[in-house]
């Protein structure tokens, strides 16, 4: 049971990590195409912070494994 919970949480964090990484890539490659973001730098910063949060969660979960 413990291992199943850790695996599930890692999978969830890995999925969110992939989403934030892709958002960063899209914003860096096409900053003009992201019309709803008035401040592109702040938007990228927010995504980077969320990416770091997910990576930190993955590392923490690995330490519990």
N, C-alpha and C positions, 0 to 999 in steps of 0.2 A: 504494500500500500504506500509506504513512504516513498519508494523509488518511483512509483506511478505518479505521485503528486509532483515530485521534482521534475520528472520528464514532461509532464503536462505544462507546468509553469515555464520550463525552458523552451518548449515549443511555442507557447504563446509569446514569450519575450523575443524569440528569434523571428517570429512573424512580424511583430511590431518593429523590430530592428530593421528588417528588410524594407518595410514601408517607409520608415523615416530616411533610410539611406537612398531609396529611390526618389523620394521627394527632394532631397538635397541635390541629387544628380540632375533632376529635371530643372530645378531652380537655377543651378549653376550653368547649365547648358542653354536654357531658354528663359532668362530672367524677364524679358519683355513680354513673353507669352503668358505670364502669370498675372492676369489683369486685376484680380481681386486683392492682390497684395500691394498696398500702397508703399510699404517700406520693405523692399525685398531683402535687405540685410537683416532686419529684425526677424523676418520670416525664416531665413536660412539659419540664423542663430537659434531660434526656437526649435527648429528641426534637429540641429546639432545637439542641443541640450537633451532633447527627448531620445536621440540616438544613444547618447552617453548613458542616460538613465537605464535604457534596456540592456546595454552592454554591461553595465555595473550589476544589474540584476542577474544576468547570465553568469557572470563570474562568481557572484555570491552563491548562486544555486550550485555551481560546480564545486565550490568549497564544501558544500553540505553532502555531496555525493559520496 
